[in-house]
Amino acid sequence: MATSLEDLNAYRDGLLKAIGTGSLSVTAGGIARTFRSISELRAALATIDREIASVNSARVRVIRVSSSKGL
């Protein structure tokens, strides 16, 4: 899933709103989706939460190597 963090957060907000109201339809970013049950909504929310966590945890790693002859 190659979407921006803002898109993921918008979709997450839509999922939370749908769960809170009991609606099975979510519209975010111009995409509409209808789920079959609240448990499906919760599973989608868990997936989005994992995506957001993976985007937030992407770190740049730096390895520094130093050497000398020791003389």
SEVEXRO-61525 format. One record per atom (N, C-alpha, C, O): residue number from 1; residue in three letters; z, y, x; atom name. Coordinates in steps of 0.1 Angstrom, whole numbers, plus 5000, padded with zeros to 4 digits. Layout:
<kebas>
<keba num="NUM" residu="ALA" c3="Z" c2="Y" c1="X" atome="CA"/>
...
</kebas>
This chain:
<kebas>
<keba num="1" residu="MET" c3="5000" c2="4988" c1="5008" atome="N"/>
<keba num="1" residu="MET" c3="5000" c2="5000" c1="5000" atome="CA"/>
<keba num="1" residu="MET" c3="5000" c2="5012" c1="5009" atome="C"/>
<keba num="1" residu="MET" c3="5010" c2="5015" c1="5015" atome="O"/>
<keba num="2" residu="ALA" c3="4989" c2="5019" c1="5009" atome="N"/>
<keba num="2" residu="ALA" c3="4988" c2="5031" c1="5018" atome="CA"/>
<keba num="2" residu="ALA" c3="4989" c2="5044" c1="5010" atome="C"/>
<keba num="2" residu="ALA" c3="4979" c2="5050" c1="5007" atome="O"/>
<keba num="3" residu="THR" c3="5001" c2="5047" c1="5006" atome="N"/>
<keba num="3" residu="THR" c3="5003" c2="5059" c1="4998" atome="CA"/>
<keba num="3" residu="THR" c3="5014" c2="5068" c1="5005" atome="C"/>
<keba num="3" residu="THR" c3="5021" c2="5063" c1="5014" atome="O"/>
<keba num="4" residu="SER" c3="5014" c2="5080" c1="5002" atome="N"/>
<keba num="4" residu="SER" c3="5024" c2="5089" c1="5008" atome="CA"/>
<keba num="4" residu="SER" c3="5038" c2="5088" c1="5002" atome="C"/>
<keba num="4" residu="SER" c3="5040" c2="5082" c1="4992" atome="O"/>
<keba num="5" residu="LEU" c3="5047" c2="5093" c1="5009" atome="N"/>
<keba num="5" residu="LEU" c3="5061" c2="5092" c1="5005" atome="CA"/>
<keba num="5" residu="LEU" c3="5063" c2="5099" c1="4992" atome="C"/>
<keba num="5" residu="LEU" c3="5071" c2="5095" c1="4983" atome="O"/>
<keba num="6" residu="GLU" c3="5056" c2="5111" c1="4990" atome="N"/>
<keba num="6" residu="GLU" c3="5057" c2="5118" c1="4978" atome="CA"/>
<keba num="6" residu="GLU" c3="5052" c2="5110" c1="4966" atome="C"/>
<keba num="6" residu="GLU" c3="5058" c2="5110" c1="4955" atome="O"/>
<keba num="7" residu="ASP" c3="5041" c2="5103" c1="4968" atome="N"/>
<keba num="7" residu="ASP" c3="5036" c2="5094" c1="4957" atome="CA"/>
<keba num="7" residu="ASP" c3="5045" c2="5083" c1="4954" atome="C"/>
<keba num="7" residu="ASP" c3="5047" c2="5080" c1="4942" atome="O"/>
<keba num="8" residu="LEU" c3="5051" c2="5077" c1="4964" atome="N"/>
<keba num="8" residu="LEU" c3="5061" c2="5066" c1="4962" atome="CA"/>
<keba num="8" residu="LEU" c3="5073" c2="5072" c1="4954" atome="C"/>
<keba num="8" residu="LEU" c3="5078" c2="5065" c1="4944" atome="O"/>
<keba num="9" residu="ASN" c3="5078" c2="5083" c1="4958" atome="N"/>
<keba num="9" residu="ASN" c3="5089" c2="5089" c1="4951" atome="CA"/>
<keba num="9" residu="ASN" c3="5086" c2="5093" c1="4937" atome="C"/>
<keba num="9" residu="ASN" c3="5094" c2="5091" c1="4928" atome="O"/>
<keba num="10" residu="ALA" c3="5074" c2="5098" c1="4934" atome="N"/>
<keba num="10" residu="ALA" c3="5070" c2="5101" c1="4921" atome="CA"/>
<keba num="10" residu="ALA" c3="5069" c2="5089" c1="4912" atome="C"/>
<keba num="10" residu="ALA" c3="5073" c2="5089" c1="4900" atome="O"/>
<keba num="11" residu="TYR" c3="5064" c2="5078" c1="4917" atome="N"/>
<keba num="11" residu="TYR" c3="5063" c2="5066" c1="4910" atome="CA"/>
<keba num="11" residu="TYR" c3="5077" c2="5060" c1="4907" atome="C"/>
<keba num="11" residu="TYR" c3="5079" c2="5055" c1="4896" atome="O"/>
<keba num="12" residu="ARG" c3="5085" c2="5061" c1="4917" atome="N"/>
<keba num="12" residu="ARG" c3="5099" c2="5056" c1="4916" atome="CA"/>
<keba num="12" residu="ARG" c3="5106" c2="5064" c1="4904" atome="C"/>
<keba num="12" residu="ARG" c3="5113" c2="5058" c1="4896" atome="O"/>
<keba num="13" residu="ASP" c3="5104" c2="5077" c1="4904" atome="N"/>
<keba num="13" residu="ASP" c3="5110" c2="5086" c1="4894" atome="CA"/>
<keba num="13" residu="ASP" c3="5105" c2="5081" c1="4880" atome="C"/>
<keba num="13" residu="ASP" c3="5113" c2="5081" c1="4870" atome="O"/>
<keba num="14" residu="GLY" c3="5092" c2="5078" c1="4879" atome="N"/>
<keba num="14" residu="GLY" c3="5086" c2="5074" c1="4867" atome="CA"/>
<keba num="14" residu="GLY" c3="5092" c2="5060" c1="4862" atome="C"/>
<keba num="14" residu="GLY" c3="5095" c2="5058" c1="4850" atome="O"/>
<keba num="15" residu="LEU" c3="5094" c2="5051" c1="4872" atome="N"/>
<keba num="15" residu="LEU" c3="5100" c2="5038" c1="4869" atome="CA"/>
<keba num="15" residu="LEU" c3="5115" c2="5040" c1="4864" atome="C"/>
<keba num="15" residu="LEU" c3="5119" c2="5034" c1="4854" atome="O"/>
<keba num="16" residu="LEU" c3="5122" c2="5049" c1="4870" atome="N"/>
<keba num="16" residu="LEU" c3="5136" c2="5051" c1="4866" atome="CA"/>
<keba num="16" residu="LEU" c3="5137" c2="5057" c1="4852" atome="C"/>
<keba num="16" residu="LEU" c3="5145" c2="5053" c1="4844" atome="O"/>
<keba num="17" residu="LYS" c3="5128" c2="5066" c1="4849" atome="N"/>
<keba num="17" residu="LYS" c3="5127" c2="5073" c1="4836" atome="CA"/>
<keba num="17" residu="LYS" c3="5124" c2="5062" c1="4825" atome="C"/>
<keba num="17" residu="LYS" c3="5130" c2="5062" c1="4815" atome="O"/>
<keba num="18" residu="ALA" c3="5114" c2="5054" c1="4828" atome="N"/>
<keba num="18" residu="ALA" c3="5110" c2="5043" c1="4819" atome="CA"/>
<keba num="18" residu="ALA" c3="5121" c2="5033" c1="4816" atome="C"/>
<keba num="18" residu="ALA" c3="5124" c2="5029" c1="4805" atome="O"/>
<keba num="19" residu="ILE" c3="5128" c2="5030" c1="4827" atome="N"/>
<keba num="19" residu="ILE" c3="5140" c2="5020" c1="4825" atome="CA"/>
<keba num="19" residu="ILE" c3="5151" c2="5027" c1="4817" atome="C"/>
<keba num="19" residu="ILE" c3="5157" c2="5021" c1="4808" atome="O"/>
<keba num="20" residu="GLY" c3="5153" c2="5040" c1="4819" atome="N"/>
<keba num="20" residu="GLY" c3="5164" c2="5047" c1="4812" atome="CA"/>
<keba num="20" residu="GLY" c3="5161" c2="5049" c1="4797" atome="C"/>
<keba num="20" residu="GLY" c3="5170" c2="5049" c1="4789" atome="O"/>
<keba num="21" residu="THR" c3="5148" c2="5051" c1="4794" atome="N"/>
<keba num="21" residu="THR" c3="5144" c2="5053" c1="4780" atome="CA"/>
<keba num="21" residu="THR" c3="5140" c2="5040" c1="4773" atome="C"/>
<keba num="21" residu="THR" c3="5139" c2="5040" c1="4761" atome="O"/>
<keba num="22" residu="GLY" c3="5138" c2="5029" c1="4780" atome="N"/>
<keba num="22" residu="GLY" c3="5134" c2="5017" c1="4774" atome="CA"/>
<keba num="22" residu="GLY" c3="5119" c2="5016" c1="4772" atome="C"/>
<keba num="22" residu="GLY" c3="5114" c2="5006" c1="4766" atome="O"/>
<keba num="23" residu="SER" c3="5112" c2="5025" c1="4777" atome="N"/>
<keba num="23" residu="SER" c3="5097" c2="5025" c1="4776" atome="CA"/>
<keba num="23" residu="SER" c3="5092" c2="5015" c1="4786" atome="C"/>
<keba num="23" residu="SER" c3="5098" c2="5012" c1="4797" atome="O"/>
<keba num="24" residu="LEU" c3="5080" c2="5009" c1="4783" atome="N"/>
<keba num="24" residu="LEU" c3="5074" c2="4999" c1="4792" atome="CA"/>
<keba num="24" residu="LEU" c3="5062" c2="5005" c1="4799" atome="C"/>
<keba num="24" residu="LEU" c3="5055" c2="4998" c1="4806" atome="O"/>
<keba num="25" residu="SER" c3="5059" c2="5018" c1="4797" atome="N"/>
<keba num="25" residu="SER" c3="5047" c2="5025" c1="4803" atome="CA"/>
<keba num="25" residu="SER" c3="5052" c2="5035" c1="4813" atome="C"/>
<keba num="25" residu="SER" c3="5061" c2="5042" c1="4811" atome="O"/>
<keba num="26" residu="VAL" c3="5045" c2="5035" c1="4824" atome="N"/>
<keba num="26" residu="VAL" c3="5047" c2="5045" c1="4835" atome="CA"/>
<keba num="26" residu="VAL" c3="5034" c2="5052" c1="4839" atome="C"/>
<keba num="26" residu="VAL" c3="5024" c2="5045" c1="4841" atome="O"/>
<keba num="27" residu="THR" c3="5035" c2="5065" c1="4840" atome="N"/>
<keba num="27" residu="THR" c3="5023" c2="5072" c1="4844" atome="CA"/>
<keba num="27" residu="THR" c3="5028" c2="5081" c1="4856" atome="C"/>
<keba num="27" residu="THR" c3="5037" c2="5089" c1="4855" atome="O"/>
<keba num="28" residu="ALA" c3="5022" c2="5080" c1="4867" atome="N"/>
<keba num="28" residu="ALA" c3="5025" c2="5088" c1="4879" atome="CA"/>
<keba num="28" residu="ALA" c3="5013" c2="5089" c1="4888" atome="C"/>
<keba num="28" residu="ALA" c3="5006" c2="5079" c1="4891" atome="O"/>
<keba num="29" residu="GLY" c3="5010" c2="5101" c1="4892" atome="N"/>
<keba num="29" residu="GLY" c3="4998" c2="5103" c1="4901" atome="CA"/>
<keba num="29" residu="GLY" c3="4985" c2="5100" c1="4895" atome="C"/>
<keba num="29" residu="GLY" c3="4976" c2="5096" c1="4901" atome="O"/>
<keba num="30" residu="GLY" c3="4984" c2="5102" c1="4881" atome="N"/>
<keba num="30" residu="GLY" c3="4972" c2="5099" c1="4874" atome="CA"/>
<keba num="30" residu="GLY" c3="4969" c2="5084" c1="4872" atome="C"/>
<keba num="30" residu="GLY" c3="4959" c2="5081" c1="4866" atome="O"/>
<keba num="31" residu="ILE" c3="4979" c2="5076" c1="4875" atome="N"/>
<keba num="31" residu="ILE" c3="4977" c2="5061" c1="4872" atome="CA"/>
<keba num="31" residu="ILE" c3="4987" c2="5057" c1="4862" atome="C"/>
<keba num="31" residu="ILE" c3="4999" c2="5060" c1="4863" atome="O"/>
<keba num="32" residu="ALA" c3="4982" c2="5051" c1="4851" atome="N"/>
<keba num="32" residu="ALA" c3="4991" c2="5046" c1="4841" atome="CA"/>
<keba num="32" residu="ALA" c3="4992" c2="5031" c1="4842" atome="C"/>
<keba num="32" residu="ALA" c3="4982" c2="5024" c1="4844" atome="O"/>
<keba num="33" residu="ARG" c3="5004" c2="5026" c1="4839" atome="N"/>
<keba num="33" residu="ARG" c3="5007" c2="5011" c1="4840" atome="CA"/>
<keba num="33" residu="ARG" c3="5016" c2="5007" c1="4829" atome="C"/>
<keba num="33" residu="ARG" c3="5026" c2="5014" c1="4827" atome="O"/>
<keba num="34" residu="THR" c3="5013" c2="4997" c1="4822" atome="N"/>
<keba num="34" residu="THR" c3="5022" c2="4992" c1="4812" atome="CA"/>
<keba num="34" residu="THR" c3="5028" c2="4978" c1="4816" atome="C"/>
<keba num="34" residu="THR" c3="5020" c2="4969" c1="4820" atome="O"/>
<keba num="35" residu="PHE" c3="5041" c2="4977" c1="4816" atome="N"/>
<keba num="35" residu="PHE" c3="5048" c2="4965" c1="4820" atome="CA"/>
<keba num="35" residu="PHE" c3="5051" c2="4957" c1="4808" atome="C"/>
<keba num="35" residu="PHE" c3="5051" c2="4962" c1="4797" atome="O"/>
<keba num="36" residu="ARG" c3="5054" c2="4944" c1="4810" atome="N"/>
<keba num="36" residu="ARG" c3="5057" c2="4935" c1="4799" atome="CA"/>
<keba num="36" residu="ARG" c3="5071" c2="4935" c1="4795" atome="C"/>
<keba num="36" residu="ARG" c3="5075" c2="4931" c1="4784" atome="O"/>
<keba num="37" residu="SER" c3="5080" c2="4938" c1="4805" atome="N"/>
<keba num="37" residu="SER" c3="5094" c2="4937" c1="4802" atome="CA"/>
<keba num="37" residu="SER" c3="5102" c2="4947" c1="4811" atome="C"/>
<keba num="37" residu="SER" c3="5097" c2="4952" c1="4821" atome="O"/>
<keba num="38" residu="ILE" c3="5115" c2="4949" c1="4808" atome="N"/>
<keba num="38" residu="ILE" c3="5123" c2="4957" c1="4816" atome="CA"/>
<keba num="38" residu="ILE" c3="5126" c2="4950" c1="4830" atome="C"/>
<keba num="38" residu="ILE" c3="5127" c2="4957" c1="4840" atome="O"/>
<keba num="39" residu="SER" c3="5126" c2="4937" c1="4830" atome="N"/>
<keba num="39" residu="SER" c3="5128" c2="4930" c1="4842" atome="CA"/>
<keba num="39" residu="SER" c3="5116" c2="4932" c1="4852" atome="C"/>
<keba num="39" residu="SER" c3="5118" c2="4933" c1="4864" atome="O"/>
<keba num="40" residu="GLU" c3="5104" c2="4933" c1="4846" atome="N"/>
<keba num="40" residu="GLU" c3="5092" c2="4936" c1="4854" atome="CA"/>
<keba num="40" residu="GLU" c3="5093" c2="4950" c1="4860" atome="C"/>
<keba num="40" residu="GLU" c3="5089" c2="4953" c1="4871" atome="O"/>
<keba num="41" residu="LEU" c3="5098" c2="4960" c1="4852" atome="N"/>
<keba num="41" residu="LEU" c3="5100" c2="4973" c1="4857" atome="CA"/>
<keba num="41" residu="LEU" c3="5110" c2="4973" c1="4868" atome="C"/>
<keba num="41" residu="LEU" c3="5108" c2="4980" c1="4878" atome="O"/>
<keba num="42" residu="ARG" c3="5121" c2="4966" c1="4867" atome="N"/>
<keba num="42" residu="ARG" c3="5131" c2="4965" c1="4878" atome="CA"/>
<keba num="42" residu="ARG" c3="5125" c2="4959" c1="4890" atome="C"/>
<keba num="42" residu="ARG" c3="5129" c2="4963" c1="4901" atome="O"/>
<keba num="43" residu="ALA" c3="5117" c2="4949" c1="4889" atome="N"/>
<keba num="43" residu="ALA" c3="5111" c2="4943" c1="4900" atome="CA"/>
<keba num="43" residu="ALA" c3="5101" c2="4953" c1="4907" atome="C"/>
<keba num="43" residu="ALA" c3="5101" c2="4953" c1="4919" atome="O"/>
<keba num="44" residu="ALA" c3="5094" c2="4961" c1="4899" atome="N"/>
<keba num="44" residu="ALA" c3="5085" c2="4971" c1="4905" atome="CA"/>
<keba num="44" residu="ALA" c3="5094" c2="4981" c1="4912" atome="C"/>
<keba num="44" residu="ALA" c3="5090" c2="4986" c1="4923" atome="O"/>
<keba num="45" residu="LEU" c3="5105" c2="4985" c1="4907" atome="N"/>
<keba num="45" residu="LEU" c3="5114" c2="4995" c1="4913" atome="CA"/>
<keba num="45" residu="LEU" c3="5119" c2="4989" c1="4926" atome="C"/>
<keba num="45" residu="LEU" c3="5120" c2="4997" c1="4936" atome="O"/>
<keba num="46" residu="ALA" c3="5123" c2="4977" c1="4927" atome="N"/>
<keba num="46" residu="ALA" c3="5127" c2="4971" c1="4939" atome="CA"/>
<keba num="46" residu="ALA" c3="5116" c2="4971" c1="4950" atome="C"/>
<keba num="46" residu="ALA" c3="5119" c2="4973" c1="4962" atome="O"/>
<keba num="47" residu="THR" c3="5104" c2="4968" c1="4946" atome="N"/>
<keba num="47" residu="THR" c3="5093" c2="4969" c1="4955" atome="CA"/>
<keba num="47" residu="THR" c3="5090" c2="4983" c1="4960" atome="C"/>
<keba num="47" residu="THR" c3="5088" c2="4984" c1="4972" atome="O"/>
<keba num="48" residu="ILE" c3="5091" c2="4993" c1="4951" atome="N"/>
<keba num="48" residu="ILE" c3="5089" c2="5006" c1="4956" atome="CA"/>
<keba num="48" residu="ILE" c3="5100" c2="5011" c1="4965" atome="C"/>
<keba num="48" residu="ILE" c3="5098" c2="5017" c1="4975" atome="O"/>
<keba num="49" residu="ASP" c3="5113" c2="5006" c1="4962" atome="N"/>
<keba num="49" residu="ASP" c3="5124" c2="5010" c1="4971" atome="CA"/>
<keba num="49" residu="ASP" c3="5122" c2="5004" c1="4985" atome="C"/>
<keba num="49" residu="ASP" c3="5125" c2="5010" c1="4995" atome="O"/>
<keba num="50" residu="ARG" c3="5116" c2="4991" c1="4986" atome="N"/>
<keba num="50" residu="ARG" c3="5114" c2="4985" c1="4999" atome="CA"/>
<keba num="50" residu="ARG" c3="5103" c2="4993" c1="5006" atome="C"/>
<keba num="50" residu="ARG" c3="5104" c2="4995" c1="5018" atome="O"/>
<keba num="51" residu="GLU" c3="5092" c2="4997" c1="4999" atome="N"/>
<keba num="51" residu="GLU" c3="5082" c2="5005" c1="5005" atome="CA"/>
<keba num="51" residu="GLU" c3="5087" c2="5018" c1="5010" atome="C"/>
<keba num="51" residu="GLU" c3="5084" c2="5022" c1="5022" atome="O"/>
<keba num="52" residu="ILE" c3="5096" c2="5025" c1="5003" atome="N"/>
<keba num="52" residu="ILE" c3="5101" c2="5038" c1="5007" atome="CA"/>
<keba num="52" residu="ILE" c3="5110" c2="5036" c1="5019" atome="C"/>
<keba num="52" residu="ILE" c3="5110" c2="5043" c1="5029" atome="O"/>
<keba num="53" residu="ALA" c3="5118" c2="5025" c1="5019" atome="N"/>
<keba num="53" residu="ALA" c3="5126" c2="5022" c1="5031" atome="CA"/>
<keba num="53" residu="ALA" c3="5118" c2="5019" c1="5043" atome="C"/>
<keba num="53" residu="ALA" c3="5122" c2="5023" c1="5054" atome="O"/>
<keba num="54" residu="SER" c3="5107" c2="5012" c1="5042" atome="N"/>
<keba num="54" residu="SER" c3="5098" c2="5009" c1="5053" atome="CA"/>
<keba num="54" residu="SER" c3="5092" c2="5022" c1="5059" atome="C"/>
<keba num="54" residu="SER" c3="5090" c2="5023" c1="5071" atome="O"/>
<keba num="55" residu="VAL" c3="5088" c2="5031" c1="5050" atome="N"/>
<keba num="55" residu="VAL" c3="5082" c2="5044" c1="5054" atome="CA"/>
<keba num="55" residu="VAL" c3="5093" c2="5052" c1="5062" atome="C"/>
<keba num="55" residu="VAL" c3="5090" c2="5058" c1="5072" atome="O"/>
<keba num="56" residu="ASN" c3="5105" c2="5052" c1="5056" atome="N"/>
<keba num="56" residu="ASN" c3="5116" c2="5060" c1="5062" atome="CA"/>
<keba num="56" residu="ASN" c3="5121" c2="5054" c1="5075" atome="C"/>
<keba num="56" residu="ASN" c3="5126" c2="5062" c1="5084" atome="O"/>
<keba num="57" residu="SER" c3="5119" c2="5041" c1="5077" atome="N"/>
<keba num="57" residu="SER" c3="5125" c2="5035" c1="5089" atome="CA"/>
<keba num="57" residu="SER" c3="5114" c2="5034" c1="5101" atome="C"/>
<keba num="57" residu="SER" c3="5118" c2="5029" c1="5111" atome="O"/>
<keba num="58" residu="ALA" c3="5102" c2="5039" c1="5098" atome="N"/>
<keba num="58" residu="ALA" c3="5092" c2="5038" c1="5109" atome="CA"/>
<keba num="58" residu="ALA" c3="5096" c2="5047" c1="5120" atome="C"/>
<keba num="58" residu="ALA" c3="5097" c2="5059" c1="5118" atome="O"/>
<keba num="59" residu="ARG" c3="5099" c2="5042" c1="5132" atome="N"/>
<keba num="59" residu="ARG" c3="5104" c2="5049" c1="5143" atome="CA"/>
<keba num="59" residu="ARG" c3="5094" c2="5049" c1="5154" atome="C"/>
<keba num="59" residu="ARG" c3="5087" c2="5039" c1="5156" atome="O"/>
<keba num="60" residu="VAL" c3="5094" c2="5059" c1="5162" atome="N"/>
<keba num="60" residu="VAL" c3="5086" c2="5059" c1="5174" atome="CA"/>
<keba num="60" residu="VAL" c3="5095" c2="5054" c1="5186" atome="C"/>
<keba num="60" residu="VAL" c3="5106" c2="5060" c1="5188" atome="O"/>
<keba num="61" residu="ARG" c3="5091" c2="5044" c1="5192" atome="N"/>
<keba num="61" residu="ARG" c3="5099" c2="5038" c1="5203" atome="CA"/>
<keba num="61" residu="ARG" c3="5094" c2="5043" c1="5216" atome="C"/>
<keba num="61" residu="ARG" c3="5082" c2="5042" c1="5219" atome="O"/>
<keba num="62" residu="VAL" c3="5103" c2="5047" c1="5225" atome="N"/>
<keba num="62" residu="VAL" c3="5099" c2="5051" c1="5239" atome="CA"/>
<keba num="62" residu="VAL" c3="5106" c2="5042" c1="5249" atome="C"/>
<keba num="62" residu="VAL" c3="5118" c2="5040" c1="5248" atome="O"/>
<keba num="63" residu="ILE" c3="5098" c2="5037" c1="5258" atome="N"/>
<keba num="63" residu="ILE" c3="5104" c2="5029" c1="5269" atome="CA"/>
<keba num="63" residu="ILE" c3="5101" c2="5036" c1="5282" atome="C"/>
<keba num="63" residu="ILE" c3="5090" c2="5039" c1="5285" atome="O"/>
<keba num="64" residu="ARG" c3="5112" c2="5039" c1="5289" atome="N"/>
<keba num="64" residu="ARG" c3="5110" c2="5046" c1="5301" atome="CA"/>
<keba num="64" residu="ARG" c3="5113" c2="5036" c1="5313" atome="C"/>
<keba num="64" residu="ARG" c3="5123" c2="5029" c1="5313" atome="O"/>
<keba num="65" residu="VAL" c3="5105" c2="5036" c1="5322" atome="N"/>
<keba num="65" residu="VAL" c3="5106" c2="5027" c1="5334" atome="CA"/>
<keba num="65" residu="VAL" c3="5108" c2="5036" c1="5346" atome="C"/>
<keba num="65" residu="VAL" c3="5100" c2="5045" c1="5348" atome="O"/>
<keba num="66" residu="SER" c3="5118" c2="5032" c1="5354" atome="N"/>
<keba num="66" residu="SER" c3="5121" c2="5040" c1="5366" atome="CA"/>
<keba num="66" residu="SER" c3="5123" c2="5029" c1="5377" atome="C"/>
<keba num="66" residu="SER" c3="5129" c2="5019" c1="5375" atome="O"/>
<keba num="67" residu="SER" c3="5117" c2="5032" c1="5389" atome="N"/>
<keba num="67" residu="SER" c3="5119" c2="5023" c1="5400" atome="CA"/>
<keba num="67" residu="SER" c3="5120" c2="5031" c1="5413" atome="C"/>
<keba num="67" residu="SER" c3="5115" c2="5042" c1="5414" atome="O"/>
<keba num="68" residu="SER" c3="5126" c2="5024" c1="5423" atome="N"/>
<keba num="68" residu="SER" c3="5126" c2="5030" c1="5437" atome="CA"/>
<keba num="68" residu="SER" c3="5127" c2="5018" c1="5446" atome="C"/>
<keba num="68" residu="SER" c3="5130" c2="5007" c1="5442" atome="O"/>
<keba num="69" residu="LYS" c3="5123" c2="5021" c1="5458" atome="N"/>
<keba num="69" residu="LYS" c3="5123" c2="5010" c1="5469" atome="CA"/>
<keba num="69" residu="LYS" c3="5137" c2="5007" c1="5473" atome="C"/>
<keba num="69" residu="LYS" c3="5140" c2="4996" c1="5478" atome="O"/>
<keba num="70" residu="GLY" c3="5147" c2="5015" c1="5471" atome="N"/>
<keba num="70" residu="GLY" c3="5161" c2="5012" c1="5475" atome="CA"/>
<keba num="70" residu="GLY" c3="5163" c2="5014" c1="5489" atome="C"/>
<keba num="70" residu="GLY" c3="5173" c2="5008" c1="5494" atome="O"/>
<keba num="71" residu="LEU" c3="5155" c2="5022" c1="5497" atome="N"/>
<keba num="71" residu="LEU" c3="5158" c2="5024" c1="5511" atome="CA"/>
<keba num="71" residu="LEU" c3="5166" c2="5035" c1="5514" atome="C"/>
<keba num="71" residu="LEU" c3="5169" c2="5038" c1="5525" atome="O"/>
</kebas>
